[in-house]
Amino acid sequence: MKKLLINLFLLLIFAHCFAQNEEVLSYRLTINDRLLGDKVEQNLIVYVHGASSIELVIRPRNISNIEKSSNELSQIKVIKTKPYFIYKDFSAKKLLLSDYVGAKKYLITDTLNNFNWNITNERKKIGNFNCKKASTVFRGRFYEAWYTDDVPLRNGPWNFCGLPGLIVKVKDKNSDFVYELTGLSLKAKFDQKLVSIPSGFANERAFSYKEFRALYKKKLEDNIKLSRITQVTPEGITGKVTITLPEKQEKF
């Protein structure tokens, strides 16, 4: 009976923490592609409802600087295609996302809380937030994160989560992938149906992360083979074409 009461108490705490909260987060992702020598920026939006959240690519209108509150974020237009997304279900500890191998997009299933964070005593202020430093190693990259417990939301961009507060900035050691919080609305209003798997994936098979990596590796190997073949253009010019794929954030 005592154990049952403890479990019930923990469930009530969990339910209270995620009780119908609706937040909208905005992040800027900077990708430094060292292979191609390119620098790419993407704007991301994260809708949070209850114990679930979804991250989408957005077309920004006016993204404010980091603020405690910004109602403009709920009006950012989401790209209406079979989208890139990352869906987190904290109650089921489930992660669903989409990603490319070449031109083909796949639905991938993974687990949440894959991060073993090391929280340090280092502090600094980023925008309006008092932040604490944490670090972790995840699938081949070392990450440094700054989070704030001023916002009791254990979430962040991409797969990141599990810190005792909102992630304000996170980057890998070489700054190949840098995420920065650019806006926050703690009292957002949006269609709650947004926080679900996009309908374009309704009939898609969900690949495990291990299966997806195998597909990616196979595509890389196929591209290497094609790159060894001498090709002839309609103008009679011969040569070899190097075919590359963008490097994934997860190295293995």
SVG drawing of the C-alpha trace seen along z (x, -y; Angstrom):
<svg xmlns="http://www.w3.org/2000/svg" viewBox="-6 -41 44 43">
<polyline fill="none" stroke="black" stroke-width="0.4" points="0.0,0.0 2.8,-2.4 4.5,-1.7 1.2,-2.3 0.7,-5.7 4.3,-6.7 3.7,-5.8 0.4,-7.7 2.1,-10.7 4.8,-10.7 2.2,-10.4 0.4,-13.4 3.6,-15.5 4.3,-14.5 0.8,-15.4 1.0,-18.8 4.3,-19.6 2.9,-19.0 -0.7,-20.1 -2.0,-21.7 1.0,-24.0 1.4,-25.6 4.7,-27.1 6.3,-28.1 10.1,-28.1 12.1,-29.5 15.7,-28.5 18.3,-29.3 20.4,-26.4 23.8,-27.2 25.4,-24.4 29.1,-24.7 29.6,-22.1 33.3,-21.7 33.2,-19.2 31.4,-21.6 32.7,-24.8 29.2,-26.1 27.5,-27.8 23.7,-27.3 21.2,-28.8 17.8,-27.4 15.0,-28.7 13.2,-26.2 10.0,-26.4 9.0,-24.1 5.4,-23.8 4.9,-22.4 1.6,-21.0 1.3,-19.0 3.9,-16.2 4.6,-16.4 6.4,-18.8 7.1,-19.0 9.9,-20.9 9.4,-22.1 11.3,-24.3 9.8,-27.7 9.7,-30.7 10.3,-33.5 8.5,-36.8 9.9,-38.8 11.7,-36.8 12.4,-38.9 15.5,-38.7 15.4,-36.3 12.5,-37.4 10.5,-36.1 7.4,-36.4 6.6,-36.9 3.2,-36.5 4.5,-36.9 6.0,-33.4 2.6,-31.8 2.1,-33.4 5.2,-32.2 4.3,-30.3 5.2,-26.6 6.4,-25.2 3.5,-23.1 5.2,-20.1 6.0,-16.6 8.0,-18.3 11.1,-17.8 10.0,-17.3 11.0,-16.0 8.2,-14.8 8.9,-14.1 6.4,-12.3 7.8,-12.5 5.1,-10.4 5.9,-7.5 9.6,-8.3 9.3,-8.2 10.9,-10.2 9.8,-10.2 11.5,-12.3 12.1,-12.6 15.4,-12.7 16.9,-12.3 19.1,-9.8 19.9,-11.5 16.5,-12.7 14.4,-10.2 12.9,-11.1 12.4,-8.5 10.3,-8.3 12.6,-7.3 11.7,-6.1 14.1,-6.5 14.2,-6.9 14.2,-10.0 16.7,-10.9 19.7,-9.4 21.9,-12.1 24.1,-11.6 24.5,-15.3 27.4,-16.5 26.2,-19.7 28.9,-22.1 29.2,-25.1 29.9,-27.5 27.3,-30.3 26.7,-33.1 23.9,-35.3 22.5,-34.8 20.0,-37.5 17.6,-37.8 18.4,-34.3 20.7,-33.2 22.2,-30.0 24.1,-27.1 26.6,-25.0 26.3,-21.3 28.1,-18.9 27.5,-15.5 28.9,-13.1 26.2,-11.8 26.7,-9.6 30.2,-10.8 30.1,-14.4 30.9,-16.4 28.3,-19.0 28.3,-22.1 24.9,-23.3 23.7,-26.4 20.3,-26.0 18.1,-28.1 16.0,-26.9 14.1,-30.2 12.0,-28.3 11.0,-24.9 10.8,-23.2 13.1,-20.2 13.3,-20.5 15.3,-22.1 16.1,-21.9 16.7,-18.8 16.8,-15.6 18.2,-17.5 16.3,-17.3 16.7,-16.0 18.3,-19.0 16.5,-20.7 15.5,-23.7 15.2,-25.1 18.2,-24.8 19.1,-28.3 22.2,-27.4 23.9,-24.2 26.7,-23.4 29.2,-20.6 32.9,-21.0 33.8,-22.2 30.7,-24.4 29.6,-22.4 26.0,-22.5 25.0,-25.5 21.5,-26.0 20.5,-29.3 17.2,-30.3 15.8,-33.3 12.3,-33.6 10.0,-32.2 6.3,-32.4 5.1,-30.9 1.4,-31.7 1.1,-30.8 -2.1,-30.0 -2.0,-27.5 -4.0,-24.6 -3.1,-21.7 -3.3,-19.3 0.0,-20.7 1.7,-18.7 1.3,-15.3 2.9,-13.3 2.4,-15.2 -0.3,-13.6 2.1,-13.1 3.7,-10.3 0.5,-8.5 1.2,-5.5 5.0,-5.5 6.9,-2.7 8.9,-3.9 12.6,-2.8 14.6,-2.3 17.6,-4.6 19.9,-1.6 18.1,-0.8 18.3,-4.4 22.1,-4.6 22.5,-1.4 20.6,-3.0 22.7,-6.1 26.0,-4.1 24.8,-2.0 24.1,-5.3 27.5,-6.6 29.1,-3.4 27.0,-3.5 28.1,-7.1 31.8,-6.2 31.4,-3.5 29.7,-5.9 32.4,-8.5 35.0,-6.0 33.2,-5.7 34.3,-7.8 31.4,-9.6 30.9,-11.3 28.8,-14.4 26.6,-15.0 29.4,-17.4 31.9,-14.5 33.7,-15.7 35.0,-12.9 35.6,-12.9 34.7,-11.6 32.0,-13.2 32.4,-13.2 29.0,-12.5 28.7,-13.5 26.0,-13.5 25.7,-16.1 27.2,-14.9 24.7,-13.8 24.8,-15.3 25.0,-11.8 28.3,-10.2 27.2,-6.7"/>
</svg>
